């Protein structure tokens, strides 16, 4: 009995590292990744995860007004940091539907790991998310923590104004992300 428990634990550990997973686990993980992709490619996420240096805004993904740019650390240009307009929280509704939104540490990813996924097909998005050279050095545990707890990420589900929140409930998204990550992050095939 103890040998079976050890074997089961070893199989789970290998599965979590992406070493060997069953076809059923792979199918479940890839299906879970479809939910992850839906969230990451929603305007609440992709407006800041851009290939260039000018963030996008609104559900239509329009170039940010007023010449706003990423800057050397992702926090805006010298003299016009993101925090000039974006505070630690959304402004009250009385400020109007298009008032600048806010969340702690409002910023873009830094230029050395932009995590730009606008229009990427699922296999490329999947590979990018787990590539430590592109994701800020995050392993799966750090990625799960980021999508589960980061206040700026959480803002996507309570964006204020007339902005559409991420359409997948946050707990469902986190569960899907964990299912995918726990299987070692298998990517969909082209």
Backbone bond lengths (Angstrom), bond angles and torsions (degrees), N, CA, C in turn:
res aa  C-N    CA-C-N  psi(-1)  N-CA   C-N-CA  omega(-1)  CA-C   N-CA-C  phi
1 X - - - 1.444 - - 1.537 110.70 -
2 X 1.343 115.87 -43.32 1.458 119.95 179.45 1.526 110.41 -62.18
3 X 1.322 117.79 -38.49 1.463 122.08 178.87 1.528 110.76 -62.32
4 X 1.339 116.79 -40.35 1.471 120.13 177.53 1.518 110.91 -64.22
5 X 1.326 117.05 -40.86 1.470 120.73 179.40 1.520 110.65 -63.95
6 X 1.336 116.39 -41.89 1.464 120.43 178.56 1.528 109.78 -64.93
7 X 1.315 117.06 -43.14 1.466 121.11 179.27 1.527 110.93 -63.04
8 X 1.325 116.55 -41.57 1.471 120.34 179.16 1.520 110.56 -64.82
9 X 1.334 117.15 -41.79 1.462 121.13 178.70 1.524 110.17 -63.66
10 X 1.326 117.01 -42.91 1.465 120.89 178.93 1.520 111.01 -63.50
11 X 1.333 117.09 -41.06 1.470 120.86 179.01 1.518 110.67 -62.68
12 X 1.338 116.56 -41.41 1.466 119.86 178.08 1.519 111.10 -64.89
13 X 1.322 116.06 -41.91 1.464 119.59 179.65 1.526 110.57 -62.67
14 X 1.323 117.57 -44.75 1.464 120.30 177.84 1.521 110.89 -63.12
15 X 1.318 116.25 -40.05 1.465 120.39 178.99 1.517 110.49 -61.31
16 X 1.330 116.30 -44.41 1.458 120.55 -178.64 1.517 111.67 -64.70
17 X 1.334 117.44 -26.59 1.460 120.90 179.49 1.521 111.82 -87.72
18 X 1.315 117.70 -0.64 1.451 120.43 -179.77 1.521 112.61 80.98
19 X 1.317 117.06 10.71 1.453 120.44 -177.65 1.528 111.91 -70.54
20 X 1.316 117.06 -63.96 1.458 122.19 -177.83 1.522 108.26 -138.37
21 X 1.295 115.90 121.14 1.461 119.88 173.35 1.518 107.91 -130.00
22 X 1.302 115.17 153.42 1.456 119.06 -179.99 1.529 109.64 -72.20
23 X 1.311 117.62 159.63 1.469 119.85 176.03 1.532 111.74 -57.06
24 X 1.331 116.46 -36.20 1.474 119.62 178.90 1.525 111.15 -66.49
25 X 1.346 117.45 -42.96 1.466 120.82 177.48 1.523 110.57 -62.67
26 X 1.322 116.00 -40.45 1.471 119.37 179.23 1.519 110.62 -63.61
27 X 1.325 116.92 -43.87 1.464 121.07 179.01 1.520 110.47 -60.61
28 X 1.332 116.91 -43.64 1.472 120.80 179.51 1.532 110.79 -65.61
29 X 1.318 116.91 -41.92 1.461 120.52 -179.09 1.529 111.63 -66.61
30 X 1.321 116.75 -41.93 1.467 120.25 179.12 1.531 110.07 -66.72
31 X 1.324 117.28 -38.11 1.476 120.49 175.38 1.521 109.91 -63.60
32 X 1.321 117.51 -39.83 1.463 121.25 177.47 1.524 110.29 -64.05
33 X 1.334 116.47 -36.77 1.464 119.42 179.14 1.527 111.40 -63.07
34 X 1.320 118.67 -30.02 1.474 120.50 177.32 1.527 109.96 -59.22
35 X 1.332 117.30 -36.33 1.471 120.92 176.16 1.521 110.14 -68.66
36 X 1.319 117.43 -42.20 1.464 121.96 177.64 1.530 109.57 -59.01
37 X 1.320 116.69 -46.01 1.467 120.77 -179.95 1.526 110.81 -61.28
38 X 1.324 117.26 -42.56 1.462 121.28 179.98 1.528 110.83 -58.00
39 X 1.322 116.55 -40.31 1.463 120.81 179.70 1.527 110.47 -72.57
40 X 1.322 117.45 -50.57 1.460 120.32 -176.18 1.527 112.08 -61.49
41 X 1.329 117.60 -31.25 1.455 119.53 -177.79 1.521 112.81 -98.36
42 X 1.327 116.52 18.79 1.468 122.12 171.80 1.532 107.27 -85.43
43 X 1.339 118.16 149.74 1.465 119.55 -179.20 1.527 115.05 -53.18
44 X 1.339 118.41 -30.74 1.470 118.81 -179.52 1.517 111.06 -62.35
45 X 1.310 117.65 -27.37 1.462 120.78 179.87 1.525 111.83 -100.46
46 X 1.313 116.63 -49.44 1.462 118.11 -171.72 1.525 113.76 -74.36
47 X 1.333 119.25 -14.43 1.467 119.11 177.13 1.529 112.19 -64.12
48 X 1.318 117.22 -23.41 1.464 120.83 177.53 1.528 112.60 -106.27
49 X 1.305 117.30 -17.39 1.466 121.29 178.04 1.520 107.61 -97.26
50 X 1.313 113.78 78.99 1.464 123.17 -168.76 1.531 111.63 -113.36
51 X 1.331 117.47 151.50 1.466 119.29 178.15 1.531 112.85 -75.61
52 X 1.306 117.55 -31.14 1.462 121.25 -179.59 1.513 111.52 -92.27
53 X 1.319 115.99 -151.01 1.458 119.76 -177.91 1.519 114.05 -119.42
54 X 1.337 117.82 2.72 1.460 120.40 177.29 1.526 108.26 -108.38
55 X 1.342 116.83 116.07 1.468 118.52 179.64 1.527 111.15 -62.83
56 X 1.314 114.26 163.41 1.462 121.14 177.32 1.518 108.43 -105.68
57 X 1.327 116.10 164.86 1.454 119.66 178.84 1.530 110.34 -146.17
58 X 1.305 114.20 160.77 1.468 123.85 -178.37 1.532 110.50 67.68
59 X 1.324 115.22 168.92 1.459 119.77 -178.53 1.526 111.92 -65.70
60 X 1.327 116.96 -23.53 1.459 121.26 179.98 1.529 112.37 -79.59
61 X 1.335 117.87 -6.86 1.459 120.50 179.42 1.513 112.76 64.76
62 X 1.327 116.24 45.11 1.465 121.24 179.29 1.525 110.02 -79.07
63 X 1.342 118.19 148.97 1.459 119.08 176.16 1.539 110.14 -57.16
64 X 1.316 116.03 138.15 1.456 121.85 -178.27 1.519 109.60 -59.38
65 X 1.301 115.93 135.12 1.469 121.83 179.24 1.531 110.43 -69.30
66 X 1.286 115.92 167.75 1.462 125.98 172.92 1.527 114.35 67.11
67 X 1.330 116.63 23.56 1.460 119.84 175.10 1.524 114.33 65.32
68 X 1.314 117.30 26.86 1.464 121.22 -179.64 1.532 109.31 -66.36
69 X 1.332 116.16 137.34 1.458 121.80 178.79 1.529 110.96 -134.76
70 X 1.319 115.82 165.60 1.468 123.55 -177.48 1.523 112.48 -59.49
71 X 1.325 117.18 -48.24 1.458 121.13 -174.71 1.514 111.74 80.40
72 X 1.341 116.83 173.41 1.462 121.03 -172.81 1.532 115.40 -68.14
73 X 1.327 118.27 -19.78 1.468 121.17 -179.48 1.524 112.53 -121.38
74 X 1.338 117.30 3.69 1.457 120.93 -177.22 1.515 112.97 87.60
75 X 1.320 117.43 5.98 1.464 121.71 -175.79 1.522 112.80 -108.01
76 X 1.341 115.98 16.41 1.453 120.92 179.88 1.515 111.89 100.39
77 X 1.311 114.68 172.88 1.466 120.99 -179.00 1.518 110.25 -79.90
78 X 1.315 115.13 158.37 1.468 119.63 173.96 1.523 108.14 -57.80
79 X 1.299 117.65 131.42 1.454 121.98 -179.14 1.516 113.88 88.83
80 X 1.336 117.61 -16.10 1.462 121.09 177.60 1.533 110.01 -143.01
81 X 1.343 115.67 64.46 1.469 117.53 177.86 1.528 110.47 -70.03
82 X 1.310 115.91 158.18 1.470 121.44 178.98 1.528 110.97 -53.29
83 X 1.334 115.67 -36.88 1.464 120.74 -176.86 1.527 113.62 -66.89
84 X 1.327 118.17 -8.40 1.466 120.85 175.37 1.522 109.83 -59.76
85 X 1.321 116.62 -41.24 1.471 121.13 -178.38 1.527 112.90 -113.10
86 X 1.322 117.36 -30.31 1.458 121.74 -175.54 1.518 110.51 -98.16
87 X 1.325 115.32 110.33 1.455 120.56 179.73 1.513 112.68 -86.84
88 X 1.317 115.33 -166.06 1.464 122.59 -177.56 1.527 112.99 -77.44
89 X 1.337 117.70 -10.41 1.470 121.65 -179.66 1.524 108.78 -153.84
90 X 1.322 116.23 162.36 1.460 120.49 175.28 1.525 109.41 -60.52
91 X 1.299 115.31 145.30 1.469 120.04 175.47 1.529 109.27 -73.20
92 X 1.325 117.88 157.77 1.471 120.05 178.08 1.530 111.53 -59.69
93 X 1.314 116.35 153.11 1.467 122.54 -179.52 1.525 111.43 -55.85
94 X 1.318 117.69 -27.97 1.470 121.12 -179.05 1.527 112.58 -63.10
95 X 1.323 118.04 -15.50 1.459 121.54 177.61 1.524 112.10 -78.20
96 X 1.318 117.23 -10.31 1.458 121.84 178.11 1.514 111.84 106.45
97 X 1.338 116.01 163.37 1.471 120.84 -174.00 1.524 114.53 -69.05
98 X 1.328 118.40 -23.11 1.464 120.44 -177.54 1.521 113.02 -110.05
99 X 1.335 116.76 22.66 1.461 119.89 176.23 1.531 108.40 -63.43
100 X 1.318 117.25 148.47 1.464 118.49 -179.87 1.528 111.28 -57.80
101 X 1.320 116.83 129.39 1.464 119.52 177.62 1.524 110.10 -73.34
102 X 1.322 115.31 167.84 1.454 118.56 179.47 1.511 112.96 -149.33
103 X 1.297 115.09 151.61 1.465 124.37 175.87 1.523 106.34 -163.31
104 X 1.339 116.76 158.36 1.467 118.48 177.92 1.535 111.41 -55.50
105 X 1.297 115.25 142.64 1.473 127.43 179.48 1.530 112.24 47.61
106 X 1.343 116.54 50.61 1.466 121.42 177.80 1.518 108.60 -59.59
107 X 1.322 116.25 121.69 1.464 120.99 -179.38 1.517 109.97 -172.10
108 X 1.296 115.07 170.87 1.462 123.19 172.31 1.522 107.74 -95.14
109 X 1.328 117.30 162.25 1.462 117.80 170.36 1.534 108.06 -61.06
110 X 1.322 117.92 148.41 1.466 119.56 179.62 1.524 111.41 -65.05
111 X 1.336 117.10 159.04 1.465 120.58 -175.15 1.524 114.91 -61.57
112 X 1.326 118.72 -24.32 1.463 119.53 -178.37 1.521 113.44 -79.58
113 X 1.329 118.35 -11.27 1.470 121.22 170.78 1.524 108.87 -151.17
114 X 1.320 114.26 76.69 1.461 122.74 -174.92 1.518 113.89 -65.47
115 X 1.332 117.38 -27.17 1.461 120.72 -176.49 1.530 110.02 52.44
116 X 1.305 116.88 49.34 1.464 122.70 -178.38 1.518 109.79 -82.33
117 X 1.318 116.16 115.14 1.471 118.49 -175.83 1.512 114.42 -126.25
118 X 1.304 117.49 16.57 1.462 120.53 177.98 1.531 108.59 -62.48
119 X 1.319 115.85 122.58 1.450 121.96 175.52 1.523 116.13 73.41
120 X 1.314 118.15 3.44 1.463 118.76 179.82 1.522 110.65 -69.49
121 X 1.318 117.21 138.56 1.463 119.29 172.91 1.534 108.67 -67.83
122 X 1.317 115.50 156.42 1.467 121.79 -175.29 1.529 113.77 -50.55
123 X 1.342 120.25 -46.19 1.477 118.32 -178.77 1.533 113.00 -60.43
124 X 1.332 117.19 -39.82 1.469 120.76 -179.62 1.523 111.16 -70.90
125 X 1.332 117.18 -40.98 1.463 120.71 177.54 1.521 109.84 -61.48
126 X 1.313 116.68 -45.31 1.460 122.74 179.87 1.529 110.64 -57.98
127 X 1.316 116.83 -47.85 1.461 120.92 -179.46 1.525 111.29 -64.68
128 X 1.323 117.48 -39.31 1.456 121.36 -178.80 1.525 111.30 -65.05
129 X 1.316 116.77 -44.62 1.465 120.51 -176.55 1.520 111.18 -58.00
130 X 1.314 117.01 -38.93 1.463 119.14 -175.67 1.523 114.30 -94.82
131 X 1.328 117.78 0.43 1.457 121.78 178.58 1.528 109.32 -81.41
132 X 1.314 117.34 107.91 1.468 121.74 -176.78 1.526 113.01 -59.62
133 X 1.334 117.77 -26.73 1.465 120.50 177.75 1.525 110.98 -69.48
134 X 1.328 116.59 -24.28 1.462 120.28 -178.84 1.527 112.99 -104.15
135 X 1.341 118.09 -20.88 1.468 119.77 -172.42 1.524 114.58 -103.56
136 X 1.315 117.00 16.43 1.456 119.42 178.97 1.514 113.64 82.22
137 X 1.330 116.80 22.24 1.451 121.03 176.67 1.518 115.09 79.76
138 X 1.334 117.64 18.69 1.469 120.99 -176.43 1.525 112.19 -86.01
139 X 1.344 115.82 130.88 1.455 120.58 169.66 1.533 107.56 -85.33
140 X 1.330 117.72 -177.72 1.463 119.76 -177.30 1.526 112.23 -60.52
141 X 1.330 117.71 -39.80 1.470 120.12 179.88 1.532 110.49 -61.95
142 X 1.327 116.91 -43.01 1.468 120.57 179.21 1.529 111.40 -68.26
143 X 1.331 116.67 -36.55 1.465 119.76 176.96 1.530 110.86 -63.72
144 X 1.341 116.38 -44.60 1.470 120.23 178.70 1.522 109.75 -61.05
145 X 1.316 117.33 -44.03 1.471 121.15 178.51 1.530 110.21 -60.57
146 X 1.326 116.29 -43.58 1.469 121.11 -179.11 1.531 111.32 -59.78
147 X 1.332 117.48 -49.56 1.465 119.53 -177.18 1.527 112.38 -75.77
148 X 1.328 117.22 -18.12 1.461 121.38 -178.81 1.523 112.93 -88.17
149 X 1.348 117.01 -35.76 1.461 120.07 -166.96 1.520 116.34 -123.59
150 X 1.312 118.95 -22.65 1.463 119.92 -174.54 1.523 110.40 -61.28
151 X 1.319 116.76 126.38 1.477 122.17 -175.36 1.527 111.92 -63.29
152 X 1.320 117.84 -33.85 1.463 119.57 177.90 1.525 110.48 -69.76
153 X 1.322 117.79 -39.63 1.468 121.32 175.58 1.529 109.32 -62.34
154 X 1.324 116.89 -46.16 1.470 121.44 -178.20 1.527 112.22 -61.60
155 X 1.320 117.41 -26.23 1.461 121.16 178.43 1.532 110.68 -56.21
156 X 1.319 118.40 -31.65 1.463 121.92 -178.75 1.516 113.66 -56.56
157 X 1.323 116.98 -22.36 1.467 120.67 179.99 1.520 111.80 -96.25
158 X 1.326 117.94 -4.93 1.468 122.39 176.74 1.524 108.37 -144.77
159 X 1.353 117.00 63.73 1.461 120.09 -170.83 1.531 115.32 -78.67
160 X 1.299 118.05 -11.53 1.462 120.18 178.82 1.518 113.12 71.54
161 X 1.315 115.27 173.21 1.458 121.04 -179.48 1.520 111.41 58.99
162 X 1.313 115.76 -147.91 1.466 121.21 178.62 1.532 111.67 -94.03
163 X 1.323 116.73 15.44 1.464 120.62 -178.21 1.524 110.37 -75.81
164 X 1.321 116.16 136.48 1.465 120.88 177.52 1.528 108.73 -76.91
165 X 1.334 117.31 129.35 1.462 118.39 175.92 1.528 110.27 -72.11
166 X 1.309 115.64 164.94 1.457 120.57 174.21 1.531 107.20 -54.56
167 X 1.337 119.07 131.19 1.464 121.47 -172.26 1.526 115.82 -74.93
168 X 1.313 118.28 -12.48 1.460 121.93 179.55 1.529 107.23 -99.02
169 X 1.331 119.51 125.22 1.470 119.52 178.08 1.531 111.08 -54.14
170 X 1.321 115.89 140.41 1.461 120.49 -175.73 1.530 113.40 -53.80
171 X 1.344 119.98 -47.07 1.476 118.30 179.04 1.530 113.00 -59.96
172 X 1.332 116.71 -35.41 1.469 120.39 178.26 1.529 110.48 -67.57
173 X 1.328 116.08 -41.02 1.461 120.94 177.59 1.528 110.97 -62.51
174 X 1.334 116.73 -47.76 1.465 120.39 -179.26 1.526 110.30 -61.85
175 X 1.330 117.36 -41.52 1.469 120.55 178.18 1.529 110.55 -61.48
176 X 1.325 117.05 -42.59 1.465 120.61 178.39 1.525 110.52 -64.82
177 X 1.324 116.25 -42.80 1.464 120.28 179.60 1.527 110.20 -61.32
178 X 1.333 116.94 -43.45 1.467 120.91 179.14 1.532 111.38 -65.07
179 X 1.329 117.32 -41.21 1.468 120.39 178.04 1.519 110.25 -58.43
180 X 1.326 115.91 -45.72 1.457 121.57 178.95 1.538 110.56 -64.80
181 X 1.324 117.19 -48.87 1.466 121.83 -177.48 1.528 111.50 -64.78
182 X 1.321 116.86 -42.34 1.468 120.87 -177.86 1.534 112.18 -64.19
183 X 1.317 115.86 -23.03 1.475 119.85 176.79 1.519 111.87 -89.13
184 X 1.339 116.43 5.65 1.460 119.67 179.23 1.509 113.76 90.74
185 X 1.335 117.61 9.22 1.465 121.20 175.97 1.520 114.93 71.27
186 X 1.337 118.30 45.32 1.474 117.80 178.58 1.526 110.82 -63.64
187 X 1.300 115.51 138.35 1.461 120.29 -178.61 1.528 111.30 -96.91
188 X 1.336 114.67 145.63 1.477 118.28 175.14 1.524 109.21 -62.09
189 X 1.307 115.41 153.05 1.456 119.84 175.73 1.519 108.95 -85.36
190 X 1.297 116.06 154.83 1.472 121.22 -178.98 1.488 111.77 -60.94
